[in-house]
Amino acid sequence: MAKTSLRAKLFYHYLLYTEAKHLKQLETSRNFLSESPYKTLHEKAMIRVETKDSYPIWQITPKKSRKQDSNQKPTILYLYNSRLHQGIRKHHWEFVSELLDGGISDILIPEIPTNHNKSIAESLKWVKNNLKADNLNQNQLANDWIILAEGSSALYSFYLLNELKIHHTLPIRELIFISPWLDCSFSNPLIDQLLPKDPIHNRVGYQSWLAELMDSDSSIIPDLFFTPIYQKLTLLPPIKVYSAGKDILQADASKLKVRAISEPIVFNYYEFSEMFNEWYHYPIPERENFLSLLKAQLSLPLSEWEKNNELDASYW
């Protein structure tokens, strides 16, 4: 892997010793702030929005795409990193713009209600009612789907695939995780080694914050929603994981990689050892390298053996 850029090193130390001090103090009382697409994105794409129980589902289609080409490309179901309490922000829209430049034909972005006025159980109910197969098929412009999930949205993507079983009614081509949150207990002992290096996350802060979020009706939520890393992987579509080496979430991402050895699934793991959580949203050269890799891989079709989940454990 290429050497870490000077800009990335300086930015990392800035986050570690200054900016991150307030990011580690997590509050559940923040408002659900959401930003609309900016002007540049409107110029390159047609943007439609459908409101479901007061929360929007955005559909982004590039203006230059041809109908015959879009039918040959997957639709991206983009579950951005909401940190379980935030709406979509400008850096998410910039990420969407980059994906469109890579040739993606259509992107669907649900704003899952995750503010302090909604419990996790209510959020899951919204997902179940509004992201079911029938609703997604109404918006479908492609032959197959890719679920692209960041951070805490990995929890919702597993819920979609395993509780709603949409992969039986929709052609889910691939599941892509970027710095995924796979275990809400933060019990992995490897986290102890990563804590001093992580400029963003704090295990104790997240554990106390989650305790506040879990209200009386959270008992109806399946345990696998909070710890999807322990579920069976055999029924899942092919998986790609992009992880950062200076992120406490990397501990469970690497654990998932080890688990995948014993499961008959297609699994690819990429680790950026000197990066930190959401590095691809910051103005550093490594962001461009990652986006170039991601866009190239999104544009490649799966081979037949990948579609059939036939994989030798030594593949990755």
C-alpha positions as CSV (number, residue, x, y, z in Angstrom):
1,M,0.0,0.0,0.0
2,A,1.2,3.5,-0.7
3,K,2.7,5.6,2.0
4,T,0.4,7.8,4.1
5,S,0.3,11.3,2.8
6,L,1.6,14.2,5.0
7,R,-1.8,15.8,4.9
8,A,-3.4,12.7,6.2
9,K,-0.8,12.4,9.0
10,L,-1.3,16.1,10.1
11,F,-5.1,15.8,9.9
12,Y,-5.0,12.6,12.0
13,H,-3.0,14.3,14.8
14,Y,-5.4,17.3,14.6
15,L,-8.3,15.0,15.2
16,L,-6.6,13.0,17.9
17,Y,-5.4,15.9,20.0
18,T,-7.9,18.7,19.4
19,E,-11.1,18.2,17.4
20,A,-11.9,14.7,18.7
21,K,-12.2,15.9,22.3
22,H,-15.8,17.0,21.8
23,L,-16.6,14.2,19.4
24,K,-16.0,11.6,22.1
25,Q,-18.8,13.2,24.3
26,L,-21.9,11.5,22.8
27,E,-25.3,13.0,23.4
28,T,-28.6,11.5,22.6
29,S,-30.4,14.8,22.8
30,R,-29.1,16.2,19.5
31,N,-31.7,17.2,17.0
32,F,-32.3,15.2,13.8
33,L,-30.6,17.7,11.5
34,S,-30.8,16.8,7.8
35,E,-29.5,18.7,4.8
36,S,-30.9,18.8,1.3
37,P,-28.9,18.0,-1.8
38,Y,-26.7,21.0,-2.8
39,K,-26.9,22.8,-6.2
40,T,-24.1,21.0,-8.0
41,L,-25.8,17.7,-7.4
42,H,-29.0,19.0,-8.8
43,E,-27.1,20.0,-12.0
44,K,-25.8,16.5,-12.6
45,A,-28.7,14.3,-11.4
46,M,-32.5,14.2,-11.3
47,I,-33.5,14.1,-7.6
48,R,-36.8,12.9,-6.5
49,V,-38.0,12.5,-2.9
50,E,-40.9,10.5,-1.4
51,T,-41.9,11.1,2.2
52,K,-42.8,8.1,4.3
53,D,-44.2,8.9,7.7
54,S,-42.5,12.4,7.7
55,Y,-39.1,11.0,6.7
56,P,-37.8,11.2,3.1
57,I,-36.5,8.5,0.8
58,W,-34.3,10.1,-1.9
59,Q,-33.9,8.8,-5.4
60,I,-30.9,10.1,-7.4
61,T,-30.5,9.4,-11.1
62,P,-27.8,10.9,-13.3
63,K,-29.1,13.0,-16.1
64,K,-26.6,11.7,-18.6
65,S,-27.5,8.0,-18.1
66,R,-29.3,6.2,-20.9
67,K,-32.2,4.0,-20.1
68,Q,-30.6,1.0,-21.8
69,D,-27.4,1.5,-19.9
70,S,-29.2,1.9,-16.5
71,N,-30.9,-1.4,-17.0
72,Q,-27.5,-3.1,-17.0
73,K,-26.2,-1.4,-13.8
74,P,-27.1,-2.0,-10.2
75,T,-29.1,0.3,-8.0
76,I,-27.3,1.4,-4.8
77,L,-29.3,1.4,-1.6
78,Y,-27.1,3.8,0.3
79,L,-27.4,3.6,4.1
80,Y,-25.2,6.4,5.3
81,N,-23.6,6.5,8.7
82,S,-26.2,8.3,10.9
83,R,-24.5,7.4,14.2
84,L,-28.0,6.3,15.2
85,H,-29.2,9.9,15.7
86,Q,-28.3,12.1,12.8
87,G,-29.7,13.0,9.4
88,I,-28.0,13.1,6.1
89,R,-25.2,15.7,5.8
90,K,-23.3,17.6,3.1
91,H,-20.4,15.1,3.1
92,H,-22.9,12.3,2.4
93,W,-24.2,14.2,-0.6
94,E,-20.6,14.7,-1.8
95,F,-20.1,10.9,-1.5
96,V,-23.2,10.3,-3.6
97,S,-21.9,12.8,-6.2
98,E,-18.6,10.8,-6.4
99,L,-20.6,7.5,-6.9
100,L,-22.5,9.1,-9.8
101,D,-19.3,10.2,-11.4
102,G,-18.2,6.5,-11.3
103,G,-21.1,5.5,-13.5
104,I,-23.7,4.3,-11.0
105,S,-27.1,4.5,-12.6
106,D,-29.4,5.0,-9.6
107,I,-29.1,5.6,-5.9
108,L,-31.8,5.2,-3.3
109,I,-31.2,6.9,0.1
110,P,-33.6,6.4,3.0
111,E,-33.4,8.8,5.9
112,I,-34.1,6.3,8.7
113,P,-35.7,8.1,11.7
114,T,-33.0,7.8,14.3
115,N,-33.4,11.0,16.4
116,H,-33.9,11.2,20.1
117,N,-37.7,11.3,19.7
118,K,-37.7,7.8,18.1
119,S,-36.7,4.7,19.9
120,I,-34.7,2.0,18.1
121,A,-37.8,-0.2,18.0
122,E,-39.7,2.6,16.2
123,S,-36.9,3.1,13.8
124,L,-36.9,-0.6,12.9
125,K,-40.7,-0.5,12.5
126,W,-40.2,2.3,9.9
127,V,-37.6,0.3,8.1
128,K,-39.9,-2.7,8.0
129,N,-42.9,-0.7,6.7
130,N,-41.1,1.5,4.2
131,L,-38.1,-0.5,3.0
132,K,-39.8,-3.7,2.2
133,A,-39.5,-5.4,-1.2
134,D,-42.7,-4.0,-2.7
135,N,-41.7,-0.4,-2.1
136,L,-38.2,-0.9,-3.3
137,N,-39.4,-2.6,-6.5
138,Q,-41.5,0.5,-7.3
139,N,-38.3,2.6,-7.5
140,Q,-36.1,0.0,-9.2
141,L,-34.4,1.0,-12.4
142,A,-31.7,-1.7,-12.5
143,N,-31.5,-5.4,-12.8
144,D,-29.9,-5.9,-9.4
145,W,-29.2,-4.1,-6.1
146,I,-26.1,-3.3,-4.0
147,I,-26.5,-2.4,-0.3
148,L,-23.8,0.1,0.6
149,A,-23.7,0.7,4.4
150,E,-21.5,2.9,6.5
151,G,-20.9,2.7,10.3
152,S,-24.0,2.2,12.4
153,S,-26.1,1.5,9.2
154,A,-24.5,-1.9,9.0
155,L,-27.0,-2.8,11.8
156,Y,-29.9,-1.9,9.6
157,S,-28.5,-3.6,6.6
158,F,-28.3,-6.9,8.4
159,Y,-31.8,-6.3,9.7
160,L,-33.1,-5.8,6.2
161,L,-31.4,-9.0,4.8
162,N,-32.2,-11.3,7.7
163,E,-35.5,-10.1,9.2
164,L,-37.2,-8.9,6.1
165,K,-35.6,-11.5,3.8
166,I,-35.6,-9.0,0.9
167,H,-32.7,-10.9,-0.8
168,H,-35.3,-13.6,-1.7
169,T,-37.5,-11.1,-3.5
170,L,-35.0,-8.6,-4.7
171,P,-31.8,-9.4,-6.6
172,I,-29.3,-8.2,-4.0
173,R,-26.0,-8.5,-5.8
174,E,-23.7,-7.5,-3.1
175,L,-23.4,-6.1,0.5
176,I,-20.7,-3.5,1.0
177,F,-19.6,-2.3,4.4
178,I,-17.4,0.8,5.1
179,S,-16.1,0.9,8.7
180,P,-19.1,-1.1,9.9
181,W,-20.5,-1.2,13.4
182,L,-21.0,-4.9,14.0
183,D,-21.2,-5.4,17.7
184,C,-22.8,-2.8,20.0
185,S,-21.4,-4.5,23.1
186,F,-17.8,-3.4,22.3
187,S,-16.6,-6.5,24.1
188,N,-13.8,-7.4,21.6
189,P,-10.5,-7.4,23.6
190,L,-8.7,-6.0,20.5
191,I,-10.5,-2.7,21.1
192,D,-8.1,-2.1,24.0
193,Q,-5.2,-1.9,21.6
194,L,-7.1,0.4,19.2
195,L,-8.5,2.9,21.7
196,P,-5.3,5.1,22.0
197,K,-5.1,5.3,18.2
198,D,-8.7,6.1,17.5
199,P,-9.4,9.9,17.2
200,I,-13.1,9.6,16.8
201,H,-14.7,6.8,18.9
202,N,-14.7,6.1,22.6
203,R,-16.0,2.7,23.8
204,V,-17.2,3.8,27.3
205,G,-19.0,6.8,25.7
206,Y,-20.8,4.6,23.2
207,Q,-21.8,2.0,25.8
208,S,-23.4,4.6,28.1
209,W,-25.0,6.3,25.1
210,L,-26.5,3.1,23.9
211,A,-27.9,2.4,27.4
212,E,-29.8,5.7,27.2
213,L,-31.2,4.8,23.8
214,M,-32.6,1.4,24.9
215,D,-36.0,2.2,26.3
216,S,-38.7,-0.1,27.6
217,D,-39.8,-1.4,24.2
218,S,-36.3,-2.3,23.1
219,S,-37.0,-5.8,24.4
220,I,-38.8,-6.6,21.2
221,I,-35.7,-6.0,19.1
222,P,-33.8,-9.2,18.3
223,D,-30.4,-9.5,19.9
224,L,-28.8,-10.0,16.4
225,F,-29.7,-6.4,15.6
226,F,-27.2,-5.2,18.2
227,T,-24.6,-8.0,17.5
228,P,-25.0,-9.0,13.8
229,I,-21.4,-10.3,13.8
230,Y,-22.6,-13.5,15.5
231,Q,-25.3,-14.4,13.1
232,K,-25.0,-17.0,10.4
233,L,-23.5,-15.7,7.2
234,T,-24.5,-18.5,4.8
235,L,-27.7,-16.8,3.5
236,L,-26.0,-13.4,2.8
237,P,-25.0,-12.2,-0.6
238,P,-21.3,-11.6,-1.4
239,I,-19.7,-9.2,1.1
240,K,-17.0,-6.5,0.8
241,V,-15.6,-4.8,3.9
242,Y,-13.5,-1.7,3.9
243,S,-11.9,-1.0,7.3
244,A,-9.6,1.5,8.9
245,G,-6.7,0.5,11.1
246,K,-7.1,3.3,13.6
247,D,-10.7,2.8,14.3
248,I,-12.1,0.7,17.2
249,L,-14.7,-0.7,14.8
250,Q,-11.8,-2.5,13.0
251,A,-11.6,-5.0,15.8
252,D,-15.0,-6.5,14.9
253,A,-14.5,-6.1,11.1
254,S,-11.4,-8.2,11.3
255,K,-13.3,-10.7,13.5
256,L,-15.9,-10.9,10.7
257,K,-13.1,-11.7,8.3
258,V,-11.9,-14.6,10.5
259,R,-15.5,-15.9,10.8
260,A,-15.9,-15.8,7.0
261,I,-13.2,-18.5,6.6
262,S,-15.6,-21.2,8.0
263,E,-18.6,-19.9,6.0
264,P,-19.4,-20.8,2.3
265,I,-19.7,-17.1,1.3
266,V,-18.0,-14.7,-1.0
267,F,-16.0,-12.3,1.2
268,N,-13.5,-9.6,0.4
269,Y,-11.7,-7.6,3.1
270,Y,-9.7,-4.4,2.6
271,E,-7.9,-2.6,5.4
272,F,-6.4,0.9,5.3
273,S,-4.0,0.5,8.2
274,E,-3.2,4.2,8.7
275,M,-6.7,5.6,8.3
276,F,-9.4,6.4,10.8
277,N,-13.2,6.3,10.8
278,E,-14.8,8.1,7.8
279,W,-11.5,9.0,6.3
280,Y,-13.1,8.9,2.9
281,H,-15.2,12.0,3.9
282,Y,-12.2,14.2,4.7
283,P,-10.1,16.2,2.2
284,I,-7.0,14.0,2.1
285,P,-5.4,12.1,-0.9
286,E,-6.3,8.7,0.6
287,R,-10.0,9.7,0.1
288,E,-9.4,9.9,-3.7
289,N,-7.6,6.6,-3.7
290,F,-10.4,4.8,-1.8
291,L,-13.1,6.3,-4.0
292,S,-11.3,5.3,-7.2
293,L,-11.1,1.7,-5.9
294,L,-14.7,1.7,-4.8
295,K,-16.1,3.1,-8.1
296,A,-14.0,0.7,-10.1
297,Q,-15.3,-2.3,-8.1
298,L,-18.9,-1.1,-8.3
299,S,-18.7,-1.0,-12.1
300,L,-17.4,-4.6,-12.4
301,P,-20.0,-7.4,-12.8
302,L,-19.8,-10.4,-10.5
303,S,-18.5,-13.6,-11.9
304,E,-20.7,-16.7,-12.0
305,W,-19.0,-18.4,-9.0
306,E,-19.4,-15.2,-7.0
307,K,-23.1,-15.2,-7.7
308,N,-23.4,-18.8,-6.6
309,N,-21.5,-18.1,-3.3
310,E,-18.7,-20.6,-4.2
311,L,-15.6,-19.5,-2.5
312,D,-12.4,-21.1,-1.3
313,A,-11.4,-19.7,2.1
314,S,-8.0,-18.6,0.8
315,Y,-9.6,-16.3,-1.8
316,W,-9.2,-13.1,0.2
